[in-house]
Amino acid sequence: MTEPVDSEIQPRRLPILPPEVAPMRARQFRLPKSMASLRHRNFQLYIISQLLSGMGTWMQIIAQGWLVYQLSQSELILGIVGFASAVPALIITPWAGVAVDTISRRKLMVITQSASMVLALFLAALTFTGVVQVWHVIVLAALLGAVNAFDGPARQAFVVDMVGREDLSNAIAINSMTFNSARVIGPAVGGILLATVGADWCFLINGISFLAVIVALLMMVLPPHKGNGNRVPPWQQLRSGLAYAVRTNEVAALLLLSLNLSLFGITYSTVLPAFVDSVLGQGPAAFGAMNMASGIGAVSAAVVITFFGDRGHRGVWLSRLSLAYPLILFTFAFNGSYPISLLLSALLGFGFMGQFTLINTLLQTQIVDEMRGRIMSLYTLTFFGLTPFGNLAVGALSEVWGISVTLAASALLMVVFAVVILYRMPRVPQLA
């Protein structure tokens, strides 16, 4: 019997904003091409709220990592927390992509942001009362991972709902720049608060910051949600999404590069508290500064892509960064100087965000809109669903081999897999 045919077999296209969206645009004043997506009022609301909420999120990341290390004094426990926060996505994210393609993305994001707020406030309450234990953090991290499994693909797919096809690439770049601006400010403020008033205030401020996103989403004027009209059972929609990713060489290559980055490239951040403490001999303020330096590098990458990304050659940039990044990580692994580590952290931030933004942009412009939720869920899966295995391995091996040797091994594996992917799929540098 022939299986129902999903709509992804149609030619690639991106949605055009319908006429009723016209009132949502900001006043049509002239904007530089590099800021074109900001003419949309919905996107303006989104960007402002993301900056505020992102600052709170990074404050919690900084505080949570330091709190766990102070409670456990164990790199392995840091890896377990990272594993717990991401492993739910391994199971949930592919199915979440089906939901994103079916129901209102705005309603889904309101639900996920509300749930994230509750979890952050609960962690704040545990810390304020002095009863917090490592297992509390692990459980809450796992619950947040389940929430993010829905929030991640919904957030990625929602961008095109706000700006349409003409400004999609620019919106992705500005979104990355905003995310990393928060990554600079959040760790800086978080490091200061962590050293002065403690982790509990970081968690509380993060919980409150989610209100900015919820209010912004409710203020947006969007056309009525229309389902994709797809009556194919969810498991078959999931299967068709996987098949589409496998048979489309460009999409497969981009997802593999994303997987390589998440498994071997960014797991160093899991043991960064221990690296700062045991290798560099520094405290929480330095930990915040390291994250801030990484954020500065990431913002720089987003700015470069925002202002020069429309000139094409994104595939060339991505190929070069995927090879340069592990070399920087290898150098970082054996460096014991705090000032040089700050510089290397900035370069790592540049390399990470450059790859992250380029892969996101190239994916979103290659796929059909009917498959957007499912493909972006696979993209989210590479960062949140499979990263825990890298986190757990880095945490465990760091206790056996030492942090520096473990990070160096990760860098070597990353460069080997990048060479193999680019060799087997030579069209990546040609993607514009």
C-alpha positions in Angstrom: 0.0 0.0 0.0 1.3 3.4 -0.9 2.1 5.7 2.1 0.5 9.1 2.2 2.8 11.6 0.4 3.9 14.5 2.5 4.1 18.0 1.0 7.9 18.3 1.1 8.3 17.0 -2.4 7.1 20.3 -3.8 9.8 22.8 -5.0 11.6 24.8 -2.4 9.9 28.0 -1.3 9.7 30.4 1.6 6.5 32.0 2.8 5.6 35.5 1.6 4.0 37.6 4.3 0.3 37.9 3.5 -1.4 41.3 3.0 -2.9 41.4 6.5 0.7 41.4 7.9 1.4 44.8 6.4 0.1 46.8 9.4 2.6 44.9 11.6 5.6 46.6 9.8 7.2 49.5 11.4 7.0 52.9 9.7 8.7 52.5 6.4 11.8 54.7 7.2 15.0 53.9 5.3 17.2 51.3 6.9 20.6 50.0 5.9 20.4 46.7 4.1 22.2 45.1 7.0 19.3 46.0 9.3 16.4 45.4 6.9 14.6 42.9 9.1 14.1 45.5 11.8 11.4 47.3 9.7 9.0 44.6 11.0 7.4 45.6 14.3 7.0 41.9 15.4 10.7 41.4 14.9 11.5 44.5 16.9 9.5 43.2 19.8 11.1 39.8 19.5 14.7 41.2 19.4 14.2 43.4 22.5 12.7 40.7 24.5 15.3 38.2 23.5 18.1 40.5 24.6 16.5 40.9 28.0 15.7 37.2 28.5 19.0 36.1 27.0 20.9 38.2 29.6 19.0 36.4 32.3 19.6 33.0 30.7 23.4 33.5 30.6 23.4 34.7 34.2 21.8 31.4 35.2 24.3 29.4 33.1 27.2 31.1 34.8 25.7 30.7 38.3 24.5 27.2 37.8 27.9 25.9 36.6 29.7 27.5 39.5 27.2 26.4 42.0 27.4 22.8 40.9 31.2 22.8 41.0 31.2 24.3 44.4 28.7 21.7 45.7 30.5 18.7 44.1 34.1 19.7 43.3 33.7 17.2 40.4 34.2 17.6 36.7 32.1 14.4 36.2 29.2 16.0 38.0 29.5 19.0 35.7 29.2 16.6 32.8 26.2 14.9 34.3 24.4 18.2 34.7 25.1 18.9 31.0 24.0 15.5 30.1 20.7 15.8 32.1 19.9 19.2 30.5 20.3 17.9 27.0 19.3 14.2 26.9 15.5 14.8 26.9 15.9 16.6 23.6 17.3 13.3 22.1 13.9 11.8 22.5 11.5 14.7 22.3 13.0 17.1 19.7 12.2 15.2 16.5 8.6 14.9 17.6 8.6 18.6 18.6 9.4 19.4 15.0 6.2 17.8 13.9 4.3 19.9 16.5 6.0 23.1 15.2 4.9 22.3 11.7 1.3 21.7 12.9 0.3 24.1 15.7 0.7 27.8 16.3 4.4 28.6 16.9 3.5 31.6 19.0 1.2 29.7 21.4 3.9 27.0 21.7 6.5 29.5 22.6 4.3 31.2 25.2 3.9 27.8 26.9 7.6 27.0 26.8 8.7 30.4 28.0 6.2 30.2 30.9 7.5 26.7 31.8 11.1 28.0 31.7 10.2 30.8 34.0 8.6 28.5 36.6 11.7 26.2 36.6 14.1 29.2 37.1 12.1 30.6 40.0 11.9 27.2 41.6 15.7 26.9 41.5 16.0 30.4 42.9 13.7 29.4 45.8 15.8 26.3 46.6 19.0 28.4 46.6 17.6 31.2 48.6 16.4 28.8 51.3 19.8 27.0 51.4 18.4 23.6 50.7 19.7 23.2 47.1 21.5 20.0 46.3 23.2 18.7 43.2 20.3 16.3 42.4 17.9 19.3 42.5 19.9 21.0 39.8 20.1 17.8 37.7 16.3 17.2 37.8 15.6 20.9 37.0 18.1 20.8 34.2 16.4 17.7 32.7 13.0 19.4 32.9 14.4 22.5 31.3 15.9 20.3 28.6 12.5 18.9 27.8 11.0 22.4 27.6 13.8 23.5 25.3 13.2 20.5 23.0 10.0 22.3 21.9 11.2 25.9 22.3 14.3 25.5 20.2 12.7 24.4 16.8 9.7 26.7 17.4 12.0 29.7 18.0 14.0 28.9 14.8 11.0 28.4 12.6 9.2 31.4 14.1 11.6 33.9 12.5 10.2 33.5 9.0 6.7 34.1 10.4 7.8 37.5 11.6 9.8 38.8 8.6 8.8 36.6 5.6 11.3 35.4 3.0 12.8 38.7 1.8 14.5 39.5 5.2 15.0 36.0 6.5 18.8 35.8 6.2 19.2 39.2 7.7 16.8 38.4 10.6 18.8 35.2 11.4 22.1 37.2 11.6 20.5 40.0 13.7 19.0 37.4 16.0 22.4 35.8 16.4 24.0 39.2 17.1 21.3 39.9 19.8 21.8 36.5 21.3 25.5 37.1 21.7 25.1 40.6 22.9 23.2 39.0 25.8 26.1 36.5 26.0 28.5 39.4 26.6 26.4 41.3 29.1 24.8 38.3 30.9 28.1 36.6 32.0 29.6 40.0 33.0 26.7 40.9 35.2 26.3 37.3 36.3 30.0 37.0 37.4 29.7 40.2 39.4 26.4 39.1 41.1 27.8 35.6 41.7 30.8 37.0 43.5 28.8 39.6 45.5 25.3 38.4 46.3 25.4 34.7 45.2 23.8 32.4 42.6 20.3 32.7 44.0 19.8 36.3 42.7 21.0 35.2 39.3 18.3 32.5 39.2 15.7 34.9 40.3 16.5 37.6 37.8 16.5 35.0 35.0 13.0 33.8 36.0 11.7 37.3 35.9 13.3 38.0 32.5 11.1 35.4 30.8 8.2 37.8 31.2 9.7 40.0 28.5 9.4 37.3 25.9 5.9 36.3 27.0 4.6 39.9 26.9 6.3 40.5 23.5 4.8 37.4 22.0 1.3 38.4 23.2 1.7 41.9 21.8 2.5 40.7 18.3 -0.1 41.0 15.6 0.0 37.9 13.4 -2.3 36.5 10.8 -4.5 33.6 12.0 -2.6 30.4 12.3 -3.3 28.0 9.5 -2.3 24.4 9.9 -0.3 22.7 7.2 -3.3 20.7 6.3 -1.3 17.5 6.6 -3.3 14.6 7.8 -0.4 12.2 7.6 0.1 10.5 11.0 2.8 12.1 13.2 5.2 9.2 13.0 5.1 9.3 9.2 5.6 13.0 9.2 8.7 12.4 11.3 9.9 9.7 9.0 9.4 11.9 5.9 11.4 14.7 7.6 14.3 12.3 8.3 14.2 11.0 4.7 14.2 14.6 3.3 17.3 15.5 5.4 19.1 12.3 4.3 18.4 12.6 0.5 19.1 16.3 0.3 22.9 16.4 0.3 23.3 20.1 1.3 21.0 19.7 4.2 22.7 16.4 5.3 26.2 18.1 5.2 25.0 21.1 7.2 23.5 18.9 9.9 26.7 16.8 10.1 28.8 19.9 10.5 26.4 21.1 13.2 26.7 17.7 14.9 30.5 17.8 14.7 30.5 21.2 16.4 28.2 20.2 19.2 29.9 16.8 20.0 33.5 18.0 20.0 33.6 21.8 19.7 31.4 23.3 22.4 31.6 20.7 25.1 34.7 22.5 26.6 32.2 24.9 28.2 31.0 22.0 30.4 34.3 21.8 32.2 35.1 25.5 32.0 34.4 26.1 35.7 37.0 23.4 36.6 39.4 24.8 33.9 39.3 28.3 35.4 39.7 27.0 38.9 42.3 24.2 38.6 44.3 25.2 35.5 44.1 29.0 35.6 43.8 29.3 39.4 41.1 31.9 39.1 37.7 32.5 40.8 34.1 33.2 39.8 34.8 36.7 38.5 37.3 35.2 36.0 34.8 32.5 35.1 32.4 35.3 34.2 35.1 37.2 32.3 35.9 34.0 30.2 32.3 33.7 29.2 32.1 37.4 28.5 35.2 37.2 26.2 33.6 34.3 24.4 30.5 36.3 24.0 32.5 39.3 22.6 33.9 37.0 20.0 30.5 35.6 19.2 29.0 39.1 18.8 31.9 40.0 16.5 31.1 37.0 14.3 27.4 37.9 14.2 28.2 41.5 13.3 30.5 40.4 10.4 27.9 38.1 9.0 25.2 40.8 9.4 27.1 43.4 7.5 28.9 41.2 4.9 26.7 38.1 4.7 24.7 39.3 1.7 27.9 39.2 -0.4 27.6 35.4 -0.6 30.4 32.9 0.0 28.7 31.7 3.2 29.8 28.1 2.3 33.4 29.2 2.0 33.3 30.9 5.4 31.7 27.9 7.0 34.3 25.5 5.6 37.2 27.6 6.8 35.7 28.1 10.3 35.0 24.4 10.7 38.8 23.8 10.2 40.2 26.7 12.1 38.0 26.3 15.2 39.5 23.0 16.4 43.0 24.4 16.0 42.1 27.3 18.3 40.6 24.8 20.8 43.7 22.7 20.8 45.8 25.8 21.7 43.3 26.7 24.4 43.6 23.3 26.0 47.3 23.6 26.8 47.4 27.3 27.7 47.8 28.2 31.4 47.9 31.9 31.1 44.7 33.8 32.1 45.1 36.8 29.7 45.9 34.5 26.7 42.9 32.3 27.7 40.7 35.4 27.5 41.9 36.0 23.9 41.5 32.4 22.9 38.0 32.4 24.4 37.1 35.3 22.2 38.4 33.4 19.2 36.4 30.3 20.2 33.3 32.5 20.5 33.9 33.9 17.1 34.4 30.5 15.5 31.4 28.9 17.3 28.9 31.6 16.5 30.2 32.0 12.9 29.5 28.3 12.3 26.2 28.4 14.2 24.8 31.4 12.3 26.0 30.2 8.9 24.6 26.7 9.3 21.3 28.2 10.5 21.1 30.6 7.6 22.1 28.1 4.9 19.6 25.5 6.3 16.7 27.9 6.4 17.2 29.0 2.8 17.7 25.5 1.5 14.5 23.8 2.9 10.9 23.9 1.9 8.6 25.7 4.4 6.4 22.7 5.0 9.5 20.9 6.4 10.8 23.9 8.3 9.8 22.7 11.8 11.1 19.1 11.3 14.4 20.1 9.8 15.0 22.8 12.4 14.2 20.3 15.0 16.9 18.0 13.7 19.2 21.1 13.7 18.2 21.7 17.4 18.7 18.0 18.1 22.4 18.2 17.1 22.9 20.9 19.7 20.7 19.8 22.5 20.0 16.1 22.0 23.4 14.7 21.1 25.5 17.2 23.0 25.0 15.5 26.3 27.0 12.5 25.2 29.9 14.9 24.5 29.3 16.6 27.8 29.3 13.4 29.7 32.4 12.1 27.9 34.4 15.3 28.5 33.4 15.4 32.2 34.4 11.8 32.8 37.6 11.8 30.7 38.7 15.0 32.3 38.9 13.3 35.7 41.0 10.5 34.2 43.2 12.2 31.6 43.0 15.7 32.9 41.2 18.7 31.4 43.9 19.8 28.9 44.4 16.3 27.3 40.7 15.8 27.0 40.1 19.1 25.3 43.0 18.5 22.9 41.5 15.1 22.0 38.2 16.7 21.3 39.9 19.3 19.0 41.7 16.5 17.1 38.5 14.5 16.6 36.7 17.7 15.4 39.2 18.5 12.7 39.3 14.9 11.4 35.5 14.8 11.1 35.3 18.2 9.5 37.9 17.2 6.8 35.9 14.0 6.1 32.5 15.8 5.8 33.9 18.5 3.5 35.7 15.9 1.4 32.7 13.7 1.0 30.3 16.6 0.4 32.4 19.1 -1.7 29.4 21.3 -2.5 29.4 22.9 0.9 31.9 25.7 0.0 29.7 26.5 -3.1 26.6 27.3 -0.9 25.9 31.1 -1.1 
